[in-house]
Amino acid sequence: MEKVYTKNAPDAIGPYSQAMKSNGLVFTSGQIAINPATGNVESDTIEGQTEQIMKNLGEVLKEAGASFDSAIKTVCFLADMNDFAKFNEIYGKYFTSKPARSCVAVKTLPKNVLAEVEVIAEII
């Protein structure tokens, strides 16, 4: 196994890594809408937060030698299922290969963000 780290995505806010590589796959930790330059959640809308999540995931995947197109499975967490359509619209711009996915509503997410996404992808 190998840890993945990039300064272009937020540092882990707990005892975990941004991602781990193993046997040709990368497993990302859940990414939330923290801007790595400021350390802050920069938006209070699902659209703005989803865009930041995708930027963060893109940087972690790139550092690991993977991409959105090599994603096999995603797990998405929403604080409010009423945001599902808006979240999907932005998610779909990035995950054009349509990997397998689970999407669930949760009571609360770290830093009270509106969404979190984790990815399993092939290293390319």
C-alpha atoms as an extended CHARMM CRD file, in Angstrom:
* protein
*
       124  EXT
         1         1  MET       CA              0.0000000000        0.0000000000        0.0000000000  PROA      1               0.0000000000
         2         2  GLU       CA              1.0770000000        3.5830000000       -0.6170000000  PROA      2               0.0000000000
         3         3  LYS       CA             -0.3100000000        6.8120000000        0.8290000000  PROA      3               0.0000000000
         4         4  VAL       CA             -1.3440000000        9.5620000000       -1.5610000000  PROA      4               0.0000000000
         5         5  TYR       CA             -0.8370000000       13.2060000000       -0.6580000000  PROA      5               0.0000000000
         6         6  THR       CA             -1.1790000000       16.4400000000       -2.6110000000  PROA      6               0.0000000000
         7         7  LYS       CA             -1.0570000000       19.9870000000       -1.3170000000  PROA      7               0.0000000000
         8         8  ASN       CA             -3.6590000000       20.8150000000       -4.0020000000  PROA      8               0.0000000000
         9         9  ALA       CA             -6.4170000000       19.1860000000       -1.9450000000  PROA      9               0.0000000000
        10        10  PRO       CA             -7.3200000000       19.7250000000        1.7020000000  PROA      10              0.0000000000
        11        11  ASP       CA             -5.2530000000       17.9950000000        4.3390000000  PROA      11              0.0000000000
        12        12  ALA       CA             -7.0250000000       15.1980000000        6.1700000000  PROA      12              0.0000000000
        13        13  ILE       CA             -8.8590000000       16.5800000000        9.2060000000  PROA      13              0.0000000000
        14        14  GLY       CA             -8.3690000000       13.3880000000       11.1810000000  PROA      14              0.0000000000
        15        15  PRO       CA             -6.1620000000       10.2930000000       11.4450000000  PROA      15              0.0000000000
        16        16  TYR       CA             -6.4510000000        9.2290000000        7.7910000000  PROA      16              0.0000000000
        17        17  SER       CA             -4.8800000000        9.8260000000        4.3770000000  PROA      17              0.0000000000
        18        18  GLN       CA             -6.2730000000       11.6840000000        1.3740000000  PROA      18              0.0000000000
        19        19  ALA       CA             -6.1160000000        8.3510000000       -0.4590000000  PROA      19              0.0000000000
        20        20  MET       CA             -4.3720000000        4.9890000000       -0.5530000000  PROA      20              0.0000000000
        21        21  LYS       CA             -3.0650000000        3.0710000000       -3.5630000000  PROA      21              0.0000000000
        22        22  SER       CA             -3.0940000000       -0.7230000000       -3.6050000000  PROA      22              0.0000000000
        23        23  ASN       CA             -2.9710000000       -3.3540000000       -6.3510000000  PROA      23              0.0000000000
        24        24  GLY       CA             -3.5720000000       -0.9160000000       -9.2110000000  PROA      24              0.0000000000
        25        25  LEU       CA             -6.4250000000        0.8910000000       -7.5010000000  PROA      25              0.0000000000
        26        26  VAL       CA             -6.7700000000        4.1540000000       -5.6020000000  PROA      26              0.0000000000
        27        27  PHE       CA             -9.2330000000        4.5340000000       -2.7370000000  PROA      27              0.0000000000
        28        28  THR       CA             -9.9070000000        8.1680000000       -1.8570000000  PROA      28              0.0000000000
        29        29  SER       CA            -11.1050000000        9.3490000000        1.4860000000  PROA      29              0.0000000000
        30        30  GLY       CA            -14.2930000000       11.3440000000        1.3570000000  PROA      30              0.0000000000
        31        31  GLN       CA            -13.6620000000       14.8370000000        0.0280000000  PROA      31              0.0000000000
        32        32  ILE       CA            -15.6620000000       17.8020000000        1.2330000000  PROA      32              0.0000000000
        33        33  ALA       CA            -15.8360000000       21.3760000000       -0.0220000000  PROA      33              0.0000000000
        34        34  ILE       CA            -12.7610000000       22.7780000000        1.7040000000  PROA      34              0.0000000000
        35        35  ASN       CA            -10.6620000000       25.0980000000       -0.4200000000  PROA      35              0.0000000000
        36        36  PRO       CA             -7.0840000000       23.8890000000        0.1420000000  PROA      36              0.0000000000
        37        37  ALA       CA             -5.6890000000       27.4110000000       -0.2910000000  PROA      37              0.0000000000
        38        38  THR       CA             -7.7390000000       28.8660000000        2.5620000000  PROA      38              0.0000000000
        39        39  GLY       CA             -8.7540000000       25.8420000000        4.6320000000  PROA      39              0.0000000000
        40        40  ASN       CA            -12.3130000000       27.1250000000        4.5840000000  PROA      40              0.0000000000
        41        41  VAL       CA            -15.6130000000       25.9880000000        3.1310000000  PROA      41              0.0000000000
        42        42  GLU       CA            -15.9950000000       28.6440000000        0.4430000000  PROA      42              0.0000000000
        43        43  SER       CA            -19.6490000000       28.2230000000       -0.5480000000  PROA      43              0.0000000000
        44        44  ASP       CA            -22.9570000000       27.6640000000        1.1800000000  PROA      44              0.0000000000
        45        45  THR       CA            -24.7140000000       26.2670000000       -1.9140000000  PROA      45              0.0000000000
        46        46  ILE       CA            -24.7820000000       22.6450000000       -3.0530000000  PROA      46              0.0000000000
        47        47  GLU       CA            -23.5800000000       23.7490000000       -6.4870000000  PROA      47              0.0000000000
        48        48  GLY       CA            -20.5540000000       25.6400000000       -5.1660000000  PROA      48              0.0000000000
        49        49  GLN       CA            -19.6700000000       22.9080000000       -2.7020000000  PROA      49              0.0000000000
        50        50  THR       CA            -19.9970000000       20.1470000000       -5.2980000000  PROA      50              0.0000000000
        51        51  GLU       CA            -17.6670000000       22.0250000000       -7.6750000000  PROA      51              0.0000000000
        52        52  GLN       CA            -15.0560000000       22.3190000000       -4.8950000000  PROA      52              0.0000000000
        53        53  ILE       CA            -15.4350000000       18.6420000000       -4.0250000000  PROA      53              0.0000000000
        54        54  MET       CA            -14.8030000000       17.7080000000       -7.6580000000  PROA      54              0.0000000000
        55        55  LYS       CA            -11.7250000000       19.9540000000       -7.8010000000  PROA      55              0.0000000000
        56        56  ASN       CA            -10.3800000000       18.2990000000       -4.6550000000  PROA      56              0.0000000000
        57        57  LEU       CA            -11.1120000000       14.7880000000       -5.9410000000  PROA      57              0.0000000000
        58        58  GLY       CA             -9.5280000000       15.6180000000       -9.2950000000  PROA      58              0.0000000000
        59        59  GLU       CA             -6.2970000000       16.6540000000       -7.5790000000  PROA      59              0.0000000000
        60        60  VAL       CA             -6.1690000000       13.5480000000       -5.3850000000  PROA      60              0.0000000000
        61        61  LEU       CA             -6.9130000000       11.2620000000       -8.3380000000  PROA      61              0.0000000000
        62        62  LYS       CA             -4.2620000000       13.0140000000      -10.4540000000  PROA      62              0.0000000000
        63        63  GLU       CA             -1.6500000000       12.6400000000       -7.7100000000  PROA      63              0.0000000000
        64        64  ALA       CA             -2.4960000000        8.9320000000       -7.5060000000  PROA      64              0.0000000000
        65        65  GLY       CA             -2.1860000000        8.4420000000      -11.2740000000  PROA      65              0.0000000000
        66        66  ALA       CA             -5.9250000000        8.0500000000      -11.8190000000  PROA      66              0.0000000000
        67        67  SER       CA             -8.7240000000       10.2280000000      -13.1910000000  PROA      67              0.0000000000
        68        68  PHE       CA            -12.4780000000       10.7360000000      -13.1550000000  PROA      68              0.0000000000
        69        69  ASP       CA            -12.6280000000        8.5270000000      -16.2690000000  PROA      69              0.0000000000
        70        70  SER       CA            -10.9110000000        5.6390000000      -14.4430000000  PROA      70              0.0000000000
        71        71  ALA       CA            -13.4020000000        5.7290000000      -11.5520000000  PROA      71              0.0000000000
        72        72  ILE       CA            -15.0220000000        2.3780000000      -10.8120000000  PROA      72              0.0000000000
        73        73  LYS       CA            -17.2440000000        3.3010000000       -7.8580000000  PROA      73              0.0000000000
        74        74  THR       CA            -18.2460000000        6.4140000000       -5.9590000000  PROA      74              0.0000000000
        75        75  VAL       CA            -20.0290000000        6.8670000000       -2.6710000000  PROA      75              0.0000000000
        76        76  CYS       CA            -21.8510000000       10.1640000000       -2.2160000000  PROA      76              0.0000000000
        77        77  PHE       CA            -23.2410000000       11.5860000000        0.9970000000  PROA      77              0.0000000000
        78        78  LEU       CA            -25.7760000000       14.4270000000        1.0080000000  PROA      78              0.0000000000
        79        79  ALA       CA            -26.9600000000       16.3690000000        4.0300000000  PROA      79              0.0000000000
        80        80  ASP       CA            -30.3090000000       16.9490000000        2.2870000000  PROA      80              0.0000000000
        81        81  MET       CA            -31.7430000000       14.6660000000       -0.4000000000  PROA      81              0.0000000000
        82        82  ASN       CA            -33.5780000000       17.7030000000       -1.7870000000  PROA      82              0.0000000000
        83        83  ASP       CA            -30.1490000000       18.6820000000       -3.2090000000  PROA      83              0.0000000000
        84        84  PHE       CA            -29.9540000000       15.4500000000       -5.2250000000  PROA      84              0.0000000000
        85        85  ALA       CA            -30.8280000000       16.9350000000       -8.6580000000  PROA      85              0.0000000000
        86        86  LYS       CA            -28.4660000000       19.9220000000       -8.3060000000  PROA      86              0.0000000000
        87        87  PHE       CA            -25.6870000000       17.6570000000       -7.0080000000  PROA      87              0.0000000000
        88        88  ASN       CA            -26.2150000000       15.2090000000       -9.8960000000  PROA      88              0.0000000000
        89        89  GLU       CA            -26.0010000000       17.9650000000      -12.4940000000  PROA      89              0.0000000000
        90        90  ILE       CA            -22.4730000000       18.9120000000      -11.4080000000  PROA      90              0.0000000000
        91        91  TYR       CA            -21.3920000000       15.3520000000      -10.5580000000  PROA      91              0.0000000000
        92        92  GLY       CA            -22.3550000000       14.2870000000      -14.1010000000  PROA      92              0.0000000000
        93        93  LYS       CA            -20.0200000000       16.8660000000      -15.6650000000  PROA      93              0.0000000000
        94        94  TYR       CA            -17.0460000000       15.1530000000      -14.0350000000  PROA      94              0.0000000000
        95        95  PHE       CA            -17.9920000000       11.4600000000      -13.9320000000  PROA      95              0.0000000000
        96        96  THR       CA            -18.8990000000       11.1350000000      -17.6140000000  PROA      96              0.0000000000
        97        97  SER       CA            -17.9520000000        7.4320000000      -17.6500000000  PROA      97              0.0000000000
        98        98  LYS       CA            -20.8010000000        6.7890000000      -15.1870000000  PROA      98              0.0000000000
        99        99  PRO       CA            -19.1000000000        4.6100000000      -12.5590000000  PROA      99              0.0000000000
       100       100  ALA       CA            -21.1470000000        2.5460000000      -10.1230000000  PROA      100             0.0000000000
       101       101  ARG       CA            -22.4510000000        4.7520000000       -7.3160000000  PROA      101             0.0000000000
       102       102  SER       CA            -24.2310000000        4.8510000000       -4.0090000000  PROA      102             0.0000000000
       103       103  CYS       CA            -25.7900000000        8.0840000000       -2.7590000000  PROA      103             0.0000000000
       104       104  VAL       CA            -27.2490000000        8.4190000000        0.7030000000  PROA      104             0.0000000000
       105       105  ALA       CA            -28.5860000000       11.1710000000        2.9180000000  PROA      105             0.0000000000
       106       106  VAL       CA            -26.8620000000       11.5920000000        6.2630000000  PROA      106             0.0000000000
       107       107  LYS       CA            -27.7210000000       13.6500000000        9.3000000000  PROA      107             0.0000000000
       108       108  THR       CA            -24.5100000000       15.6890000000        9.4970000000  PROA      108             0.0000000000
       109       109  LEU       CA            -21.2120000000       15.9070000000        7.6180000000  PROA      109             0.0000000000
       110       110  PRO       CA            -17.8550000000       17.2790000000        8.8110000000  PROA      110             0.0000000000
       111       111  LYS       CA            -17.7350000000       21.0880000000        9.0190000000  PROA      111             0.0000000000
       112       112  ASN       CA            -21.5020000000       21.0470000000        8.3390000000  PROA      112             0.0000000000
       113       113  VAL       CA            -20.9190000000       20.7790000000        4.5870000000  PROA      113             0.0000000000
       114       114  LEU       CA            -23.7190000000       19.7630000000        2.2640000000  PROA      114             0.0000000000
       115       115  ALA       CA            -21.9900000000       16.8380000000        0.4940000000  PROA      115             0.0000000000
       116       116  GLU       CA            -19.0510000000       14.4450000000        0.5920000000  PROA      116             0.0000000000
       117       117  VAL       CA            -17.7680000000       12.1030000000       -2.1410000000  PROA      117             0.0000000000
       118       118  GLU       CA            -15.2950000000        9.2120000000       -2.0970000000  PROA      118             0.0000000000
       119       119  VAL       CA            -13.9570000000        7.3040000000       -5.1180000000  PROA      119             0.0000000000
       120       120  ILE       CA            -12.3890000000        3.9920000000       -6.0260000000  PROA      120             0.0000000000
       121       121  ALA       CA            -10.5210000000        4.2350000000       -9.3450000000  PROA      121             0.0000000000
       122       122  GLU       CA             -8.0360000000        2.3390000000      -11.4730000000  PROA      122             0.0000000000
       123       123  ILE       CA             -4.5520000000        3.7660000000      -11.6700000000  PROA      123             0.0000000000
       124       124  ILE       CA             -3.8950000000        4.4770000000      -15.3570000000  PROA      124             0.0000000000
